[in-house]
Amino acid sequence: MALNLRQRQTECITRMLNLNQPVNATGMANEEVYKILIYDKFCQNILSPLIHVKDLRKHGVTLYFLIDKDRKPVHDVPAVYFVQPSHSNIQRIIADTSNSLYDSFHLNFSSLIPRPLLEDLASGTLNSDSIHRISKVHDQYLEFVTLEDNLFSLAQKNSYVQLNDPKAGDREIEEIIEKIVGGLFCVLATLAVVPIIRCPRGGPAEMVASALDQRLRDHLLSKNNLFTEGGNFVSSFQRPILCIFDRNFELSVGIQHDFRYRPLVHDILGLKLNRLNVQGEKGGMKSYELDSSDPFWVANGSLEFPEVAVEIETQLNKYKRDVDEVNRRTGGNDGAEFDGTDMIGNTKHLMSAVNSLPELTARKQVIDKHTNIATVLLGEIKERLLDSFAKKEYDMMVRGGIDRSEILGVLRGKGSKMDKLRFSIMYLISSEAINQQEVEAVEAALRESEVDTSAFQYVKKIKALNVSLASANSASRSNIVDWAEKLYGQSISAVTAGVKNLLSNDRQLALTRTVEALAEGRPNPEIDSYLVFDPRAPKSSSGMGSSHLKGPFKEAIVFMIGGGNYVEYGSLQELAQRQQPVKHVIYGTTEILTGQEFVEQLAVLGQKMGLGGAPPPPHASTH
């Protein structure tokens, strides 16, 4: 039984729409009971990749509204609320019940409702004499967004800035860690598994791992335990491994240009919640869905863009051949006279042709959609020379640097300001040693192109700290570390890795390599210092002991704190397929970011530290 997060979350939502009654074998809620669905913006985003609006009807939902819209009363129907447990949502629910908007209220909170809010709800509905309208209150543990079978996001914005903010106090950091732990707990509760947790030492990864371990331990002791893993056959049930990392483990992947289809569509066209808006071929905007229901997307998402273009062509030609075949079969015997003898044969041909039409139409729609997307992408690639950015960044990583004339050539050439900024940061990360003159030349070229350099300055600053770390002897090293950690909060381990932690020659990310080693569960110098938390083991044996680590693991959940992307997701899926037997890897992150969105967070940090800043306006006086 592979862990299928999308399926499990969909089942939970279907049960919720069925007023939390068990769902029948077809997976449909009881449609005889008509109901109204009320959600907030966050829960709408949880629903939208899983259940189409048109499918809500199948679950007996006739009307659906955002909670903060004005709504008219609808009598004789139950209302299902699916909202985050927030103060404003609770106040709104109290108002709705006291105004008798609906017959009965089935309240579902996306995560555990805190005690004070529950008390507010009770006293508010008691005071307005409407508590009898509330049928049930459920904690659903669904506070995460599943985009594909093996891909989820906690949809927690700006966590990279919050965790690396030099001005953040301990209390603020703890709150963010708490929120991340809450989201991960929801994912594990939905999958009903208690994993073995591994993470590198220090920084946000260890903070999250340790707090999640504690949260799971506390929960396993409580009466209504959500983790009755596999009922009685625990012995045959192998637990998954959960590997937690922080974005600084491999900064470059969040910034680099990638030339594979799925990352390109996300990074360049802004895929959000599996939806995409692009310029249609005849003008006007087209809206597309890209998810597991699209066979082309599933099959070709990890191919390089030129291969995708070839595949679209191949599919189109195959489609044309199949259409010709149908026309040939139904168009009589190639012009021969029609005599009644082959009546049955002809009828069979006609029947099979009619049956193949819906399938052909569906195929044509998918081909047209991807032709449109690829055409728009190609326009952007040519306009911004994206293939050249991707190739040069990759070469820099492998070689550990780039020729000065080449980098200045790129910065004076085509590409958006953001492309050039990303390229410059990749140059900083990939260079083994920082050449002061060269960096100044790069900065001058960026300013010439009117690029805000805050993000560049921020990475340069961390890089400088790391280089001084590497060269300092061990005695003074601890002082630098203390000083740097005070100054930079969490981000000290950021770019320490320099090149070796980036790409080995087969383009495998450091993240993928590390996950592979952790899943094997054999001693390995790269991961021997990683911490182990087993929430089911006695407390004393947690931390470092590896006696209870029964590898290899068939299933892994990989979680990236501070922003993830489709490059990492694709790399981990390839790893899973490459293994014999095939492994299963789920990838999740605090939020999925494009290169631009991530660099914008780096820029905010640069500004908070008083670095860089926007270039002067072009007409500023120079006297």
C-alpha positions in Angstrom: 0.0 0.0 0.0 1.9 3.1 -1.2 1.2 6.3 0.6 -0.9 8.3 -1.7 -1.4 11.7 -0.1 -3.7 13.1 -2.8 -6.0 10.1 -2.5 -6.0 10.2 1.3 -6.8 13.9 1.5 -9.6 13.5 -1.1 -11.1 10.7 1.0 -11.1 12.9 4.1 -12.7 15.8 2.3 -15.4 13.5 0.7 -16.2 12.2 4.2 -16.5 15.7 5.5 -18.9 16.7 2.7 -20.9 13.6 3.6 -21.5 15.2 7.1 -18.6 13.1 8.4 -20.5 9.9 7.8 -18.6 7.0 6.2 -18.7 7.2 2.4 -20.1 4.3 0.2 -17.9 2.1 -1.9 -18.0 4.4 -5.0 -16.3 7.2 -2.9 -19.3 9.4 -3.4 -21.0 11.2 -0.5 -24.7 10.7 -0.1 -26.1 13.1 -2.7 -29.6 12.7 -1.3 -28.7 15.2 1.4 -28.5 18.6 -0.2 -26.1 20.9 1.6 -24.3 24.2 1.5 -20.5 24.5 1.7 -18.9 27.5 3.3 -15.1 27.9 3.2 -12.4 30.5 3.7 -9.7 31.4 1.2 -7.2 29.0 2.6 -9.5 26.0 2.6 -10.7 27.0 -0.9 -7.1 26.5 -2.0 -7.0 23.1 -0.3 -10.1 22.0 -2.1 -9.4 23.4 -5.6 -6.6 21.0 -6.7 -8.6 18.0 -5.4 -12.3 18.5 -6.2 -13.6 20.5 -9.2 -16.5 22.7 -8.7 -18.5 20.5 -11.0 -17.8 17.5 -8.8 -19.2 19.2 -5.7 -22.7 18.5 -7.1 -21.9 14.8 -6.9 -21.4 15.2 -3.2 -24.8 16.8 -2.7 -23.4 20.4 -2.5 -25.8 22.7 -4.2 -24.3 26.1 -3.2 -20.9 27.2 -2.0 -19.7 30.5 -0.6 -16.7 32.2 0.9 -17.3 32.7 4.6 -16.6 36.5 4.5 -19.2 37.2 1.8 -22.7 38.4 2.8 -25.0 35.5 2.5 -28.8 35.1 2.5 -30.6 32.6 4.8 -31.3 29.2 3.3 -33.8 27.2 5.3 -34.1 23.4 5.7 -30.5 22.6 4.7 -27.4 21.7 6.6 -24.3 23.9 6.1 -20.9 22.3 6.0 -18.2 24.8 7.1 -14.5 24.1 6.2 -12.4 26.9 7.6 -9.1 27.6 9.5 -9.6 28.0 13.3 -9.1 31.7 13.5 -10.7 34.4 15.6 -12.4 36.1 12.7 -13.9 32.8 11.4 -15.2 31.9 14.8 -16.9 35.4 15.2 -18.5 34.9 11.7 -19.8 31.5 12.6 -21.4 32.9 15.8 -23.0 35.6 13.7 -24.3 33.1 11.2 -25.8 30.8 13.8 -27.4 33.6 15.8 -29.0 34.9 12.5 -30.3 31.3 11.8 -28.8 31.4 8.3 -29.0 27.6 8.0 -30.8 24.7 9.6 -27.8 23.0 11.1 -24.1 23.7 11.2 -21.4 21.1 10.6 -18.1 22.8 11.6 -14.9 21.5 10.2 -11.6 23.1 11.1 -8.6 22.6 8.9 -6.4 22.0 12.0 -6.8 21.5 15.8 -9.0 24.3 17.2 -7.3 26.0 20.2 -9.2 25.7 23.5 -9.8 29.5 23.9 -11.4 29.7 20.4 -13.6 26.7 21.2 -14.7 28.4 24.4 -15.5 31.6 22.4 -17.6 29.6 20.0 -19.5 27.9 22.9 -20.2 31.1 24.8 -21.1 33.1 21.7 -23.6 30.6 20.5 -25.0 30.1 24.0 -25.5 33.9 24.5 -27.4 34.1 21.3 -29.4 31.0 22.1 -28.3 29.2 18.9 -26.0 26.5 20.2 -28.6 23.9 19.3 -28.0 24.6 15.6 -24.4 23.3 15.8 -24.5 19.6 15.0 -20.8 18.7 15.2 -17.4 20.3 15.5 -14.5 18.4 13.8 -10.8 18.9 13.7 -9.9 17.7 10.2 -6.1 17.9 10.2 -6.1 19.0 6.6 -4.1 22.2 6.7 -2.0 21.5 3.6 -2.4 21.7 -0.1 -1.8 18.5 -2.2 -0.9 19.3 -5.8 0.0 15.8 -7.1 0.0 12.3 -5.6 3.5 13.0 -4.1 3.6 16.8 -3.8 2.3 19.0 -1.1 2.7 22.5 0.3 1.8 24.0 3.6 1.0 27.3 1.8 2.9 29.2 4.6 4.1 32.4 3.0 7.6 34.0 3.4 8.9 31.4 5.9 12.4 31.9 4.5 12.4 35.6 5.4 10.9 34.9 8.8 13.4 32.2 9.7 16.4 34.1 8.5 15.4 37.6 9.6 18.3 39.0 11.7 15.8 40.9 13.8 13.5 37.9 14.6 13.3 37.2 18.3 13.2 33.7 19.8 9.4 33.9 20.3 8.8 34.7 16.6 11.0 31.9 15.5 9.2 29.5 17.8 5.8 30.5 16.4 6.9 29.8 12.8 8.4 26.5 13.8 5.2 25.7 15.6 3.2 26.5 12.5 5.4 24.3 10.3 5.1 21.4 12.9 1.3 21.8 12.9 1.2 21.5 9.1 3.5 18.4 9.0 1.4 16.8 11.8 -1.7 17.2 9.6 0.1 15.5 6.7 1.2 12.6 8.9 -2.3 12.3 10.5 -3.9 12.2 7.0 -1.4 9.4 6.0 -1.8 7.8 9.4 1.9 7.1 9.8 4.5 7.9 12.4 7.7 8.1 10.5 11.3 7.9 11.7 12.6 11.5 11.4 16.1 12.4 10.1 17.6 15.9 9.7 21.0 17.6 9.6 22.1 19.2 12.9 21.3 22.8 13.8 19.1 25.4 12.2 15.4 25.2 11.4 15.5 21.6 10.3 16.6 20.4 13.7 14.1 22.7 15.5 11.2 21.4 13.4 12.3 17.7 13.7 12.6 18.0 17.5 9.3 19.8 18.0 7.5 17.4 15.6 9.0 14.4 17.5 7.6 15.9 20.8 4.2 16.6 19.3 3.9 13.0 18.0 5.0 11.6 21.3 2.4 13.6 23.2 -0.3 12.6 20.7 0.5 8.9 20.9 -0.2 9.1 24.6 -3.6 10.7 24.2 -6.9 8.8 24.1 -8.0 9.6 20.6 -4.8 8.6 18.8 -5.0 9.2 15.0 -2.2 6.8 14.3 -3.5 3.2 14.6 -1.1 2.2 11.8 -2.2 -0.8 10.0 -4.4 -2.2 12.8 -3.0 -5.5 14.1 -0.4 -6.4 11.5 2.1 -3.9 12.8 4.9 -6.4 12.3 4.6 -6.4 8.5 4.1 -2.6 8.3 7.3 -0.7 7.5 7.3 2.9 8.6 8.5 5.6 6.2 11.4 7.9 6.8 10.8 11.7 7.0 13.8 13.7 6.0 13.7 17.4 7.0 15.9 20.1 5.4 16.2 23.8 5.3 16.4 25.9 2.1 19.9 26.9 3.1 21.0 23.3 2.7 21.1 23.9 -1.1 20.3 27.5 -1.8 21.1 27.3 -5.6 18.1 25.1 -6.5 15.7 27.8 -5.5 17.4 30.3 -7.8 18.7 28.5 -10.9 17.1 28.5 -14.3 16.0 25.0 -15.3 15.2 23.7 -18.8 12.8 20.9 -18.0 9.1 21.2 -18.8 7.5 21.2 -15.4 9.9 23.6 -13.7 9.8 25.9 -16.8 6.0 26.1 -16.9 6.0 26.9 -13.1 8.9 29.3 -13.2 8.2 31.2 -16.4 4.4 31.0 -16.7 3.5 30.9 -13.0 1.7 27.6 -12.4 -0.4 28.1 -9.3 -2.6 25.4 -7.6 -2.2 23.3 -10.8 -3.7 26.1 -12.9 -2.2 28.3 -15.6 -3.3 31.3 -17.5 -1.6 31.9 -20.9 -2.2 34.0 -24.0 -4.3 31.9 -26.4 -3.4 31.4 -30.0 -6.2 33.7 -31.2 -5.6 36.3 -28.5 -7.4 36.4 -25.2 -6.3 34.4 -22.1 -6.7 30.7 -21.9 -6.9 28.9 -18.5 -5.6 25.4 -18.3 -5.3 22.7 -15.6 -2.1 20.7 -15.3 -2.5 17.8 -13.0 -2.6 14.0 -12.9 -5.7 14.0 -15.2 -3.5 15.2 -18.0 -1.6 12.2 -19.5 0.9 14.4 -21.4 1.8 16.4 -18.4 2.4 13.3 -16.3 4.5 11.6 -18.9 6.6 14.5 -20.1 6.9 16.9 -17.2 10.5 15.9 -16.5 11.8 16.1 -20.1 13.9 19.0 -21.3 11.9 21.5 -23.3 13.2 20.5 -26.8 12.2 16.9 -26.2 8.7 18.1 -25.2 8.4 19.9 -28.5 9.3 16.8 -30.4 6.8 14.7 -28.3 4.0 17.1 -29.1 4.8 16.8 -32.8 4.9 12.9 -32.4 1.5 12.9 -30.7 0.0 15.2 -33.3 1.1 13.0 -36.1 -0.2 9.8 -34.4 -3.5 11.6 -33.8 -3.7 12.5 -37.5 -2.9 8.9 -38.6 -5.6 7.6 -36.2 -8.2 10.0 -37.6 -7.3 9.0 -41.2 -7.7 5.4 -40.2 -11.2 6.0 -38.9 -12.1 7.9 -42.0 -10.7 5.1 -44.2 -12.6 2.5 -42.3 -15.9 4.3 -42.4 -15.7 5.6 -45.9 -16.7 2.4 -47.7 -14.3 0.0 -49.5 -12.0 2.6 -51.0 -14.4 3.6 -53.7 -15.6 0.1 -54.5 -19.3 -0.4 -55.2 -21.3 -0.9 -52.0 -23.1 -4.3 -52.2 -25.1 -5.5 -49.2 -22.8 -8.5 -48.6 -20.5 -6.8 -46.2 -23.2 -5.1 -44.2 -22.1 -6.6 -40.9 -18.5 -5.8 -41.5 -19.4 -2.2 -42.3 -21.6 -1.9 -39.3 -18.7 -3.1 -37.1 -16.4 -0.5 -38.6 -18.9 2.2 -38.0 -19.5 1.1 -34.4 -15.7 1.0 -33.6 -15.3 4.4 -35.2 -18.1 6.0 -33.2 -16.6 4.5 -30.1 -13.2 5.9 -30.8 -14.4 9.4 -31.3 -14.5 10.6 -27.7 -11.0 9.3 -27.0 -9.7 11.0 -30.2 -11.4 14.3 -29.2 -9.9 14.2 -25.7 -6.4 13.5 -27.2 -6.8 16.4 -29.5 -7.7 18.8 -26.6 -4.5 17.7 -24.7 -2.3 18.2 -27.8 -3.8 21.7 -28.5 -3.4 22.7 -24.9 0.3 21.7 -24.8 0.9 23.2 -28.3 -0.4 26.5 -26.9 1.7 26.3 -23.7 4.9 25.3 -25.6 4.4 28.1 -28.1 4.1 30.7 -25.3 7.2 29.2 -23.5 9.2 29.2 -26.7 8.5 32.9 -27.1 9.8 33.6 -23.6 12.8 31.3 -24.1 13.9 33.2 -27.3 13.1 36.6 -25.9 15.1 36.0 -22.7 17.7 33.4 -24.0 16.6 31.1 -21.1 18.3 28.1 -22.6 21.6 29.9 -22.4 21.0 30.9 -18.7 20.2 27.4 -17.8 23.2 25.9 -19.6 25.7 28.5 -18.3 24.5 28.2 -14.7 24.8 24.4 -14.9 28.4 24.7 -16.3 29.3 27.2 -13.5 28.2 24.6 -10.9 30.1 21.8 -12.5 33.3 23.9 -13.1 33.1 26.0 -9.9 33.2 29.3 -11.7 33.0 31.1 -15.0 35.2 33.3 -17.2 34.9 37.0 -16.3 34.3 38.1 -19.9 31.6 35.4 -20.2 29.6 36.6 -17.2 29.8 40.2 -18.2 28.7 39.2 -21.7 25.6 37.6 -20.2 24.8 40.6 -18.0 25.0 42.9 -21.0 23.0 40.7 -23.2 19.3 39.6 -23.4 17.2 38.6 -20.4 15.1 40.2 -17.9 16.5 42.1 -14.8 15.5 39.1 -12.7 17.2 36.6 -15.0 20.4 38.6 -14.7 20.1 38.9 -10.9 19.5 35.1 -10.6 22.5 34.4 -12.9 24.7 36.7 -10.8 23.7 35.0 -7.5 24.4 31.6 -9.1 27.8 32.9 -10.0 28.4 33.9 -6.4 27.3 30.5 -5.0 29.3 28.4 -7.5 32.6 30.3 -7.2 34.9 28.5 -4.8 36.8 31.7 -3.9 35.4 35.2 -4.1 37.5 37.4 -6.5 36.8 40.9 -5.2 37.5 42.7 -8.5 35.4 40.3 -10.4 32.5 40.7 -8.0 32.7 44.5 -8.2 32.6 44.2 -12.0 29.5 42.1 -11.8 27.8 44.6 -9.4 28.6 47.4 -11.7 27.1 45.5 -14.7 24.0 44.8 -12.6 23.6 48.5 -11.7 24.2 49.4 -15.3 21.1 47.3 -16.1 19.2 49.0 -13.2 18.9 45.9 -11.2 18.2 46.1 -7.4 21.2 44.3 -5.9 20.0 43.6 -2.3 19.6 39.9 -2.9 23.1 39.7 -4.5 24.6 41.6 -1.5 22.8 39.3 0.9 24.2 36.1 -0.6 27.6 37.8 -0.9 27.6 38.6 2.8 26.7 35.0 3.9 29.2 33.7 1.4 31.9 35.9 2.9 31.0 34.7 6.4 31.3 31.1 5.2 34.6 31.6 3.5 36.0 33.2 6.7 34.5 30.2 8.6 36.3 27.7 6.4 39.7 29.5 6.7 39.5 30.1 10.4 41.1 27.5 12.7 38.9 25.6 15.0 39.7 27.7 18.1 38.5 31.0 16.6 35.9 29.3 14.5 33.5 29.0 17.4 33.6 32.7 18.0 32.9 33.5 14.4 30.0 31.1 14.4 28.6 32.7 17.6 28.9 36.1 16.1 27.5 35.1 12.8 24.6 33.2 14.3 23.7 36.3 16.4 23.9 38.5 13.3 22.2 36.2 10.8 19.8 34.1 12.8 19.5 30.8 11.1 21.3 31.3 7.8 24.9 30.5 8.8 25.0 27.0 7.2 23.7 28.6 4.0 26.3 28.5 1.4 29.1 26.7 3.3 28.7 23.9 0.9 30.1 25.9 -1.9 30.4 23.7 -4.9 30.6 20.2 -3.5 27.1 20.5 -2.1 25.7 21.5 -5.4 25.7 19.3 -8.5 27.7 16.2 -8.9 28.3 15.4 -12.6 25.2 13.4 -13.2 23.1 16.5 -12.3 21.9 14.9 -9.1 21.0 17.5 -6.5 22.7 17.3 -3.1 19.2 16.9 -1.7 18.5 13.8 -3.8 21.9 12.3 -3.0 21.3 12.8 0.7 17.8 11.4 0.6 19.1 8.4 -1.2 21.7 7.8 1.5 19.2 8.3 4.3 16.7 5.9 2.7 19.3 3.2 2.3 19.9 3.4 6.1 23.5 2.2 5.8 26.4 4.0 7.5 27.6 6.8 5.2 30.1 9.6 6.1 27.9 12.2 4.4 25.0 11.6 6.8 26.5 10.0 9.9 26.1 13.3 11.8 22.4 13.5 10.9 20.0 13.3 13.9 17.5 10.5 14.3 14.1 11.0 16.0 11.8 8.0 16.6 8.6 9.2 18.2 7.6 5.6 19.0 10.9 4.8 20.8 11.6 5.5 24.5 12.9 9.1 24.7 16.5 8.2 25.7 17.2 6.3 22.6 16.3 9.1 20.3 18.8 11.7 19.0 21.8 9.8 17.5 21.5 6.0 18.1 21.0 4.2 14.9 20.4 0.7 16.3 16.6 0.9 15.6 17.1 2.3 12.0 15.9 -0.6 9.9 16.8 0.5 6.4 16.4 0.4 3.5 13.2 2.4 3.6 10.6 1.8 0.9 8.9 5.1 1.4 10.3 8.5 2.2 8.7 11.9 2.9 11.1 14.8 2.1 10.3 18.2 3.6 12.0 21.5 2.6 11.6 24.4 5.0 11.7 27.9 3.5 10.4 27.2 0.0 10.6 24.3 -2.5 10.2 24.0 -6.2 9.5 21.7 -9.1 13.2 21.1 -9.8 13.6 19.3 -6.5 10.3 17.5 -6.8 11.3 16.2 -10.3 14.7 15.1 -9.1 13.2 13.1 -6.2 10.6 11.5 -8.4 13.4 10.4 -10.8 15.3 9.0 -7.8 12.3 7.0 -6.8 11.8 5.5 -10.3 15.5 4.7 -10.6 15.6 2.5 -7.5 15.2 -1.3 -7.7 12.5 -2.1 -6.6 10.9 1.3 -7.2 10.7 3.4 -4.1 8.1 6.0 -3.2 9.0 9.6 -2.3 6.6 12.3 -1.3 8.0 15.9 -1.5 6.6 18.8 0.6 7.6 22.3 1.4 6.4 25.4 3.4 5.5 27.0 0.0 6.3 26.4 -3.7 8.3 29.3 -5.1 9.5 30.3 -8.5 13.1 31.6 -8.8 11.8 35.1 -8.8 9.7 34.7 -5.7 12.6 33.2 -3.8 15.1 35.9 -4.9 12.5 38.5 -3.8 12.7 37.0 -0.3 16.5 37.2 -0.4 16.2 40.8 -1.4 13.9 41.5 1.6 16.6 40.1 3.9 19.3 42.2 2.1 17.2 45.3 2.7 16.6 44.4 6.4 20.4 44.2 6.8 20.8 47.5 5.1 22.6 46.0 2.0 22.3 46.9 -1.7 19.2 48.6 -2.6 17.7 49.9 -5.8 19.8 51.7 -8.4 19.5 55.5 -8.5 16.8 56.8 -10.9 18.2 57.3 -14.3 17.9 61.1 -14.3 19.3 61.8 -10.9 21.8 64.6 -10.9 25.4 63.5 -10.5 27.0 66.8 -9.2 
